[in-house]
Every structure is written in C-alpha cells, then in structure tokens.
Amino acid sequence: MDSQDSQAWEIVRTWLETATPAQWHLFAARSNYDGNAQALRWLIDKTDLDRATALLIYWYLGAAWFVQYTSAETSSNEDTYRLLRQIEKRYGAGYYAHGDIWFDPRRSDGGQPDDYPEVPVRRPVPPVMLLPVNGNEYVEVDDDPEGFDDGLPIDVVDALFALYAEP
C-alpha cells in the first residue's frame, strides 16, 4: 500500500471508528467493493457489527457466485472465498451478537441467494445465512442520504478527493 492509500485508509478508518451501526450498514451497502477490502475487513472483524450488516456484506460479496467452488484455490477470487467462509463461521457461531437492523437476503438489491441460478452448487450456503435478520431498525440503502456519497459523509469524500488531487 502506497502512502496515499495509507492516508486514505486512515481517513476512512477514523470515520468508521465514530460511525453508528446504521452508518456502517449504509457504508457496507453503498461503497465500492472493488477497492474497499480493508474497510470491509475492518467491519467484519468488529464483534459489535450488527448481524444484518455482516449478512449484507456476505451477500454483496457474491456468496451466490461462490457456491460453485469447494476451496479457495479453485475459486475465482481466493481472498473473497476465504472472507465468505470466515463470515459464515463467525455468523453461525454468534460472533455478531446484535441484530437491531433489519435485513433479508432474499429482498436485497446488492446480492441475493438466487442471483446465479445457472451456477452449479458444489458448496451450499449454510441455512443460517439465508434467514432474515428481523431487527426493529430499517436502514434505507437504495440511495445515499443527503450529505453522503458512496456510503461516506461528504466531508470524508472531500478529504479523499483532496488527497488524490494533490500533485
């Protein structure tokens, strides 16, 4: 990781450390997964991450695609495969204890169990990962709320743009 990327991660991490569980959920739903592995890893390592957010990340990572692989080495992306298995293990073991936010993987816009019906199932999704989290808080993730962009507050986005705009 180069210096700018390290600084960018510090900006994002600093915000994540003060964000609410609902803001974590929004960030997980709205952020770009291609360049966000460090932030997603930070979130899934938090025992106080809401179960709904862990489940959202699991499906947004493409769990339905990875059912065709039996090992990380045979998968299309070893890191994602391993991350999915880790989320499954932790989720099933109760690592994510709070379930205050509502999320149903079958009603998700970012990833669902039936996203790839043509993919052969060689390693099925654990049944617990198919169940909704019936939390009492609904976090709207279809659009960024006012003052946010890609799940981040505008001041964080501005700081990131300024960092990469520097000569």
C-alpha positions in Angstrom: 0.0 0.0 0.0 1.5 3.3 -1.0 1.5 6.5 1.1 -1.7 8.0 -0.4 -3.6 4.7 0.0 -2.4 4.5 3.6 -3.6 8.1 4.2 -6.9 7.3 2.5 -7.4 4.3 4.8 -6.7 6.5 7.8 -9.4 9.0 6.7 -12.0 6.2 6.2 -11.0 4.3 9.4 -11.2 7.4 11.5 -14.7 8.0 10.3 -15.7 4.3 10.8 -14.5 4.4 14.4 -17.1 7.1 15.2 -19.9 5.9 12.9 -23.1 4.4 14.2 -24.1 0.8 13.3 -26.7 2.2 10.9 -23.9 4.2 9.2 -21.8 1.1 9.0 -24.7 -0.7 7.3 -25.1 2.1 4.8 -21.4 2.2 4.1 -21.4 -1.6 3.6 -24.3 -1.3 1.1 -23.2 1.8 -0.8 -19.5 1.5 -1.0 -17.5 0.2 -4.0 -16.3 -3.3 -3.1 -13.5 -3.4 -5.7 -11.2 -1.1 -3.7 -12.6 -1.5 -0.3 -11.2 -4.7 1.1 -9.5 -3.1 4.1 -12.6 -1.3 5.2 -14.8 -4.4 4.8 -12.3 -6.5 6.7 -12.3 -3.9 9.5 -16.0 -4.1 9.7 -16.3 -7.9 9.7 -13.6 -8.1 12.4 -15.9 -6.0 14.8 -17.8 -8.1 17.3 -20.2 -5.1 17.6 -21.1 -5.2 13.9 -24.8 -5.8 13.5 -25.7 -9.2 12.2 -27.7 -7.6 9.4 -24.6 -5.8 8.2 -22.5 -8.9 8.3 -25.1 -10.7 6.3 -25.4 -7.8 3.9 -21.6 -7.9 3.3 -21.8 -11.6 2.8 -24.3 -11.4 0.0 -22.9 -8.2 -1.5 -19.5 -10.1 -1.8 -21.3 -12.5 -4.1 -21.9 -15.5 -1.9 -24.3 -16.9 -4.6 -21.5 -17.0 -7.1 -19.0 -18.7 -4.8 -21.3 -21.8 -4.2 -19.7 -23.3 -7.3 -16.3 -23.6 -5.6 -15.1 -26.1 -3.0 -11.9 -24.4 -2.0 -10.2 -21.0 -2.1 -7.6 -22.4 -4.5 -10.2 -23.4 -7.1 -12.3 -20.2 -6.7 -12.3 -17.1 -9.0 -11.0 -15.0 -6.0 -9.2 -16.7 -3.2 -9.4 -13.7 -0.8 -13.2 -13.3 -1.3 -13.8 -17.0 -0.9 -11.9 -17.0 2.4 -13.7 -13.9 3.6 -17.0 -15.5 2.9 -16.1 -18.7 4.8 -14.9 -16.5 7.7 -18.2 -14.6 7.8 -20.2 -17.9 7.7 -18.2 -19.3 10.6 -18.5 -16.2 12.7 -22.1 -15.6 11.9 -23.1 -19.1 12.7 -21.1 -19.0 16.0 -22.8 -15.8 17.2 -19.8 -13.6 16.8 -22.1 -10.8 15.6 -24.4 -10.6 18.6 -26.5 -7.6 17.8 -29.5 -7.9 15.4 -31.1 -4.4 15.7 -31.1 -3.7 12.0 -33.5 -5.4 9.6 -32.1 -7.2 6.5 -33.5 -10.0 4.4 -31.1 -11.5 1.9 -34.0 -12.5 -0.4 -35.0 -8.8 -0.7 -31.6 -7.4 -1.1 -30.7 -5.2 -4.1 -26.9 -5.8 -3.8 -26.8 -9.6 -3.7 -29.3 -12.4 -3.2 -29.3 -16.2 -2.8 -30.8 -16.7 -6.3 -28.5 -14.3 -8.2 -26.9 -17.1 -10.2 -29.4 -19.9 -10.8 -27.2 -21.4 -13.6 -24.2 -21.8 -11.3 -23.7 -25.4 -10.0 -23.9 -25.7 -6.3 -20.8 -27.5 -5.0 -20.7 -25.9 -1.6 -24.1 -24.8 -0.4 -24.7 -21.7 1.6 -25.3 -22.5 5.3 -29.0 -22.3 6.1 -28.5 -19.6 8.7 -27.1 -17.3 6.0 -30.5 -17.4 4.2 -32.6 -16.2 7.2 -33.6 -12.6 7.5 -32.4 -10.5 10.5 -35.7 -9.2 12.0 -34.3 -6.1 13.6 -36.5 -3.2 14.5 -34.4 -0.6 12.6 -34.7 -0.3 8.9 -31.7 1.4 7.2 -32.5 2.7 3.7 -29.7 1.7 1.4 -31.1 2.2 -2.1 -29.8 5.7 -2.3 -27.3 7.7 -0.3 -29.0 10.1 2.2 -28.4 13.8 1.9 -24.8 14.6 2.9 -23.4 11.1 1.9 -21.8 9.7 -1.3 -21.0 6.0 -1.7 -21.9 5.5 1.9 -19.5 8.1 3.2 -20.2 11.5 4.6 -19.4 14.3 2.1 -16.6 15.7 4.3 -14.8 12.3 4.2 -15.4 12.1 0.4 -14.0 15.6 0.0 -10.9 14.7 2.1 -10.3 11.6 -0.1 -10.7 13.6 -3.3 -8.3 16.3 -2.0 -5.8 13.6 -1.0 -5.7 12.1 -4.5 -5.9 15.5 -6.3 -2.6 16.7 -4.7 0.3 16.7 -7.2 
